[in-house]
Amino acid sequence: MIRHVVMWRLKPEVRQSGRLQDLARIEATAAAMRAGIPGLRRLELGLNEAASADAADLMLLAEFDSWEALRGYESHALHDELRALIGPLRTERRVLDYQL
């Protein structure tokens, strides 16, 4: 099994608004991804609650059957939709992929 972790820092104006306004759309897209991407076993989104200067603001954790399934996810239309939602909101992105 492959674990895929992505963490984003959001733009200051997005963070200062208190809550991520597009969270419902992001969560709906994540739900569609859970149901529609072959080889995707698990997908979680997390919105940071800690007040730490070095904390990420938003996290995605996904688990895949294989490296091939992860590659399929990376080019899937639903992943592109999520990327389009989060991309304009972020200033930084970190990714970690590893085998369990």
N, C-alpha and C positions, 0 to 999 in steps of 0.2 A: 504494500500500500504506500502511496505517495501523499505526503502532507504539503500543502501549499499555503503559506501565510503571507498576507500583504497588510502593511500598515501605512496609513496616510496621515500626514499633518495637513490640516485644513488652513485655508487662507484666514488671516486675522479677522476679516469682516464676517466670515462664516462662523468662526468660533465665538466671536463677540455677540452674535445674534442669540446666544443662549442655547439653542438646539438646532440641529441640522434640519432645515426646512424641507429638504428633499428626501428625508429619511424614509417616508412612506413609499415613495417611488423606488428608492434603492432597495428597500425590503421586498417590494412586489417583484422586482426584477430578480432578486436572489431566490425568491420562492419559485419563479418560473425556471430558473437555472437548476434548482434541486430536482424538478420534475422533468426537465427537458434536455439535460446534457448526459450523454452516455458515459458510464464509468465514474460519474460523480457520486460518491457514497454519502458525503456529509458536507454541509456548507453552513457556516455560522457567520453572522455579522455582530460586531460589538462596538458600541459607542462608549468612549472613555468617560469615566465618572471621576477619575482622580485629578486633583489639581497639582500637577507636577510640570515644571518647565520643560522637561525632556520627554514627556509622554506623547505617544501618538494619539490622534483624535478618533480614528476609525480603523477597525481591523476586520479582515476577512480571513477565516480559516476554512480550508477545504481539504477533503481527502478523496483521493482517486484510486481506482483499481490498479493503475499502471502509469508509467511515464507516457505511454501512447495516449491514454485517456486525458492526461494533463495537457498534452499537445493539442488534442482535439478541442478541449475547453478553451485554450488560448486563441483558437481561430473560430470559435463558435459565435453566431450572431447574438446570442443572449449575453455572452461575455462582452462583446462589442457595445451592447446597449448599456451594461453596467459601467464600462469604461467611459462612455460618453456622459453619463450622469455624474460620475465622481471626478473625472479629469478637470473640468473647469473650477471645481471647488478646492482643489488641493495645491499645496506648494511643494510637497515632498512625498515620495513613495519609496517604500522598502519592501523587498520580496525575499522570501526564503523558501526553497523547495528541498525536501529531503525524503529519503526512504525510511519507512518505519520497519 
